Structures are given as C-alpha cells and as structure tokens.
Amino acid sequence: MIHFEDEIKKYKPCLEIEETEDSIYNYELKDISDILQEILKELKTETQS
C-alpha cells in the first residue's frame, strides 16, 4: 500500500521543470492588445510626420 505522506516527504522537484517554468514565466509574450497598441503608435507617428 502507498503511504502518501511518506511519498510527499521524499518528493523533490525536478530541476529541469523548474528551469523551464522560470524561462516560460520570464518570457514576455505579446498579446493582440500589445500588437494593436504598437500599430496605433506607428500610425500616430506617421500621421504627425
């Protein structure tokens, strides 16, 4: 029979997974609103020139 509390005590997270999580969370993804804001900024500068 599995003793879950003992297994949890022995648990150690995998370093590769932690590194992957860090890289994913630190990566800045652009969503559609960011892209639209950039387009609007470019259009504003073009029309002002």
DOVEX-967570 format. One record per residue: residue number from 1; residue in three letters; x, y, z of N, C-alpha, C, O, CB in turn. Coordinates in steps of 0.05 Angstrom, whole numbers, m for minus. Glycine has a CB too. Layout:
! DOVEX-967570
<r num="NUM" residu="ALA" n_u="X" n_v="Y" n_w="Z" ca_u="X" ca_v="Y" ca_w="Z" c_u="X" c_v="Y" c_w="Z" o_u="X" o_v="Y" o_w="Z" cb_u="X" cb_v="Y" cb_w="Z"/>
...
***
This chain:
! DOVEX-967570
<r num="1" residu="MET" n_u="17" n_v="m24" n_w="0" ca_u="0" ca_v="0" ca_w="0" c_u="18" c_v="25" c_w="0" o_u="39" o_v="25" o_w="12" cb_u="m19" cb_v="0" cb_w="25"/>
<r num="2" residu="ILE" n_u="9" n_v="45" n_w="m14" ca_u="24" ca_v="70" ca_w="m16" c_u="18" c_v="88" c_w="8" o_u="m6" o_v="93" o_w="14" cb_u="19" cb_v="85" cb_w="m42"/>
<r num="3" residu="HIS" n_u="38" n_v="99" n_w="21" ca_u="35" ca_v="118" ca_w="42" c_u="41" c_v="145" c_w="31" o_u="64" o_v="153" o_w="28" cb_u="54" cb_v="111" cb_w="67"/>
<r num="4" residu="PHE" n_u="20" n_v="160" n_w="25" ca_u="23" ca_v="185" ca_w="11" c_u="39" c_v="206" c_w="27" o_u="54" o_v="221" o_w="15" cb_u="m4" cb_v="196" cb_w="5"/>
<r num="5" residu="GLU" n_u="36" n_v="207" n_w="52" ca_u="51" ca_v="226" ca_w="68" c_u="81" c_v="221" c_w="67" o_u="97" o_v="239" o_w="66" cb_u="41" cb_v="226" cb_w="97"/>
<r num="6" residu="ASP" n_u="88" n_v="195" n_w="67" ca_u="117" ca_v="188" ca_w="65" c_u="127" c_v="196" c_w="37" o_u="149" o_v="206" o_w="34" cb_u="121" cb_v="158" cb_w="70"/>
<r num="7" residu="GLU" n_u="111" n_v="191" n_w="17" ca_u="119" ca_v="197" ca_w="m10" c_u="122" c_v="227" c_w="m14" o_u="141" o_v="236" o_w="m28" cb_u="99" cb_v="186" cb_w="m30"/>
<r num="8" residu="ILE" n_u="105" n_v="242" n_w="m2" ca_u="106" ca_v="271" ca_w="m5" c_u="131" c_v="282" c_w="9" o_u="144" o_v="300" o_w="m1" cb_u="81" cb_v="285" cb_w="8"/>
<r num="9" residu="LYS" n_u="139" n_v="270" n_w="31" ca_u="163" ca_v="278" ca_w="45" c_u="188" c_v="273" c_w="28" o_u="207" o_v="288" o_w="29" cb_u="166" cb_v="263" cb_w="72"/>
<r num="10" residu="LYS" n_u="187" n_v="251" n_w="12" ca_u="210" ca_v="244" ca_w="m5" c_u="211" c_v="260" c_w="m31" o_u="231" o_v="260" o_w="m45" cb_u="209" cb_v="214" cb_w="m11"/>
<r num="11" residu="TYR" n_u="189" n_v="273" n_w="m37" ca_u="187" ca_v="287" ca_w="m63" c_u="208" c_v="310" c_w="m65" o_u="211" o_v="326" o_w="m47" cb_u="159" cb_v="299" cb_w="m66"/>
<r num="12" residu="LYS" n_u="221" n_v="311" n_w="m88" ca_u="239" ca_v="333" ca_w="m95" c_u="233" c_v="341" c_w="m123" o_u="233" o_v="324" o_w="m141" cb_u="270" cb_v="325" cb_w="m91"/>
<r num="13" residu="PRO" n_u="228" n_v="366" n_w="m128" ca_u="221" ca_v="375" ca_w="m155" c_u="245" c_v="372" c_w="m174" o_u="268" o_v="374" o_w="m166" cb_u="212" cb_v="404" cb_w="m155"/>
<r num="14" residu="CYS" n_u="238" n_v="366" n_w="m198" ca_u="258" ca_v="363" ca_w="m219" c_u="269" c_v="390" c_w="m227" o_u="253" o_v="409" o_w="m232" cb_u="246" cb_v="348" cb_w="m244"/>
<r num="15" residu="LEU" n_u="295" n_v="394" n_w="m228" ca_u="307" ca_v="420" ca_w="m234" c_u="301" c_v="429" c_w="m263" o_u="297" o_v="453" o_w="m267" cb_u="337" cb_v="418" cb_w="m231"/>
<r num="16" residu="GLU" n_u="299" n_v="410" n_w="m281" ca_u="293" ca_v="418" ca_w="m309" c_u="265" c_v="431" c_w="m311" o_u="262" o_v="450" o_w="m326" cb_u="294" cb_v="393" cb_w="m327"/>
<r num="17" residu="ILE" n_u="247" n_v="420" n_w="m296" ca_u="220" ca_v="431" ca_w="m296" c_u="220" c_v="459" c_w="m284" o_u="207" o_v="477" o_w="m295" cb_u="200" cb_v="413" cb_w="m281"/>
<r num="18" residu="GLU" n_u="234" n_v="463" n_w="m263" ca_u="236" ca_v="490" ca_w="m251" c_u="249" c_v="510" c_w="m270" o_u="239" o_v="533" o_w="m272" cb_u="251" cb_v="489" cb_w="m224"/>
<r num="19" residu="GLU" n_u="270" n_v="502" n_w="m283" ca_u="283" ca_v="519" ca_w="m302" c_u="265" c_v="526" c_w="m325" o_u="264" o_v="549" o_w="m334" cb_u="309" cb_v="506" cb_w="m313"/>
<r num="20" residu="THR" n_u="250" n_v="507" n_w="m334" ca_u="231" ca_v="511" ca_w="m356" c_u="209" c_v="530" c_w="m347" o_u="202" o_v="549" o_w="m362" cb_u="219" cb_v="485" cb_w="m365"/>
<r num="21" residu="GLU" n_u="199" n_v="527" n_w="m324" ca_u="178" ca_v="545" ca_w="m313" c_u="189" c_v="573" c_w="m312" o_u="175" o_v="592" o_w="m320" cb_u="168" cb_v="536" cb_w="m285"/>
<r num="22" residu="ASP" n_u="213" n_v="576" n_w="m301" ca_u="225" ca_v="603" ca_w="m299" c_u="228" c_v="616" c_w="m327" o_u="221" o_v="640" o_w="m330" cb_u="252" cb_v="602" cb_w="m286"/>
<r num="23" residu="SER" n_u="237" n_v="601" n_w="m346" ca_u="240" ca_v="613" ca_w="m372" c_u="213" c_v="620" c_w="m385" o_u="211" o_v="640" o_w="m399" cb_u="256" cb_v="594" cb_w="m391"/>
<r num="24" residu="ILE" n_u="193" n_v="604" n_w="m380" ca_u="167" ca_v="610" ca_w="m391" c_u="155" c_v="635" c_w="m378" o_u="144" o_v="652" o_w="m391" cb_u="148" cb_v="586" cb_w="m387"/>
<r num="25" residu="TYR" n_u="157" n_v="636" n_w="m351" ca_u="145" ca_v="659" ca_w="m337" c_u="160" c_v="685" c_w="m343" o_u="148" o_v="706" o_w="m342" cb_u="145" cb_v="653" cb_w="m307"/>
<r num="26" residu="ASN" n_u="186" n_v="683" n_w="m348" ca_u="202" ca_v="707" ca_w="m353" c_u="200" c_v="716" c_w="m382" o_u="208" o_v="739" o_w="m388" cb_u="230" cb_v="702" cb_w="m346"/>
<r num="27" residu="TYR" n_u="189" n_v="700" n_w="m399" ca_u="187" ca_v="707" ca_w="m427" c_u="163" c_v="725" c_w="m431" o_u="141" o_v="718" o_w="m423" cb_u="185" cb_v="681" cb_w="m445"/>
<r num="28" residu="GLU" n_u="168" n_v="748" n_w="m443" ca_u="146" ca_v="767" ca_w="m447" c_u="131" c_v="761" c_w="m473" o_u="142" o_v="765" o_w="m495" cb_u="156" cb_v="796" cb_w="m446"/>
<r num="29" residu="LEU" n_u="107" n_v="752" n_w="m471" ca_u="91" ca_v="746" ca_w="m495" c_u="75" c_v="770" c_w="m502" o_u="64" o_v="784" o_w="m484" cb_u="74" cb_v="721" cb_w="m490"/>
<r num="30" residu="LYS" n_u="72" n_v="775" n_w="m527" ca_u="55" ca_v="797" ca_w="m536" c_u="28" c_v="785" c_w="m543" o_u="25" o_v="765" o_w="m557" cb_u="67" cb_v="811" cb_w="m561"/>
<r num="31" residu="ASP" n_u="8" n_v="798" n_w="m532" ca_u="m19" ca_v="790" ca_w="m540" c_u="m30" c_v="810" c_w="m560" o_u="m16" o_v="829" o_w="m568" cb_u="m37" cb_v="788" cb_w="m515"/>
<r num="32" residu="ILE" n_u="m53" n_v="806" n_w="m569" ca_u="m65" ca_v="822" ca_w="m590" c_u="m67" c_v="852" c_w="m582" o_u="m64" o_v="869" o_w="m599" cb_u="m92" cb_v="812" cb_w="m598"/>
<r num="33" residu="SER" n_u="m72" n_v="857" n_w="m557" ca_u="m74" ca_v="885" ca_w="m549" c_u="m47" c_v="899" c_w="m550" o_u="m46" o_v="922" o_w="m558" cb_u="m85" cb_v="887" cb_w="m520"/>
<r num="34" residu="ASP" n_u="m26" n_v="885" n_w="m544" ca_u="1" ca_v="897" ca_w="m547" c_u="7" c_v="903" c_w="m576" o_u="18" o_v="924" o_w="m582" cb_u="22" cb_v="878" cb_w="m535"/>
<r num="35" residu="ILE" n_u="0" n_v="885" n_w="m593" ca_u="5" ca_v="889" ca_w="m622" c_u="m11" c_v="912" c_w="m632" o_u="m1" o_v="929" o_w="m647" cb_u="m1" cb_v="863" cb_w="m638"/>
<r num="36" residu="LEU" n_u="m36" n_v="914" n_w="m624" ca_u="m52" ca_v="936" ca_w="m633" c_u="m42" c_v="963" c_w="m623" o_u="m43" o_v="983" o_w="m637" cb_u="m81" cb_v="932" cb_w="m624"/>
<r num="37" residu="GLN" n_u="m32" n_v="963" n_w="m599" ca_u="m21" ca_v="988" ca_w="m588" c_u="3" c_v="997" c_w="m604" o_u="7" o_v="1021" o_w="m609" cb_u="m14" cb_v="984" cb_w="m558"/>
<r num="38" residu="GLU" n_u="20" n_v="978" n_w="m612" ca_u="43" ca_v="985" ca_w="m628" c_u="35" c_v="995" c_w="m655" o_u="47" o_v="1015" o_w="m665" cb_u="61" cb_v="960" cb_w="m631"/>
<r num="39" residu="ILE" n_u="15" n_v="983" n_w="m667" ca_u="6" ca_v="993" ca_w="m693" c_u="m5" c_v="1021" c_w="m691" o_u="0" o_v="1038" o_w="m708" cb_u="m16" cb_v="973" cb_w="m704"/>
<r num="40" residu="LEU" n_u="m20" n_v="1026" n_w="m670" ca_u="m32" ca_v="1053" ca_w="m666" c_u="m10" c_v="1073" c_w="m662" o_u="m12" o_v="1096" o_w="m672" cb_u="m51" cb_v="1053" cb_w="m642"/>
<r num="41" residu="LYS" n_u="11" n_v="1066" n_w="m647" ca_u="33" ca_v="1085" ca_w="m643" c_u="47" c_v="1091" c_w="m669" o_u="53" o_v="1114" o_w="m675" cb_u="54" cb_v="1073" cb_w="m623"/>
<r num="42" residu="GLU" n_u="51" n_v="1071" n_w="m686" ca_u="64" ca_v="1075" ca_w="m712" c_u="46" c_v="1092" c_w="m730" o_u="56" o_v="1110" o_w="m743" cb_u="69" cb_v="1048" cb_w="m725"/>
<r num="43" residu="LEU" n_u="20" n_v="1088" n_w="m729" ca_u="2" ca_v="1104" ca_w="m746" c_u="2" c_v="1133" c_w="m736" o_u="2" o_v="1151" o_w="m753" cb_u="m26" cb_v="1093" cb_w="m745"/>
<r num="44" residu="LYS" n_u="3" n_v="1137" n_w="m710" ca_u="4" ca_v="1165" ca_w="m700" c_u="29" c_v="1179" c_w="m709" o_u="27" o_v="1203" o_w="m717" cb_u="2" cb_v="1164" cb_w="m669"/>
<r num="45" residu="THR" n_u="52" n_v="1166" n_w="m707" ca_u="77" ca_v="1179" ca_w="m715" c_u="77" c_v="1184" c_w="m745" o_u="89" o_v="1204" o_w="m754" cb_u="100" cb_v="1161" cb_w="m707"/>
<r num="46" residu="GLU" n_u="65" n_v="1166" n_w="m760" ca_u="64" ca_v="1171" ca_w="m790" c_u="47" c_v="1194" c_w="m797" o_u="53" o_v="1210" o_w="m815" cb_u="54" cb_v="1145" cb_w="m804"/>
<r num="47" residu="THR" n_u="24" n_v="1197" n_w="m783" ca_u="6" ca_v="1219" ca_w="m790" c_u="17" c_v="1246" c_w="m780" o_u="10" o_v="1267" o_w="m791" cb_u="m22" cb_v="1213" cb_w="m778"/>
<r num="48" residu="GLN" n_u="33" n_v="1246" n_w="m759" ca_u="44" ca_v="1270" ca_w="m748" c_u="67" c_v="1280" c_w="m765" o_u="74" o_v="1304" o_w="m765" cb_u="53" cb_v="1266" cb_w="m719"/>
<r num="49" residu="SER" n_u="80" n_v="1263" n_w="m780" ca_u="103" ca_v="1270" ca_w="m797" c_u="95" c_v="1284" c_w="m822" o_u="112" o_v="1291" o_w="m838" cb_u="119" cb_v="1246" cb_w="m804"/>
***
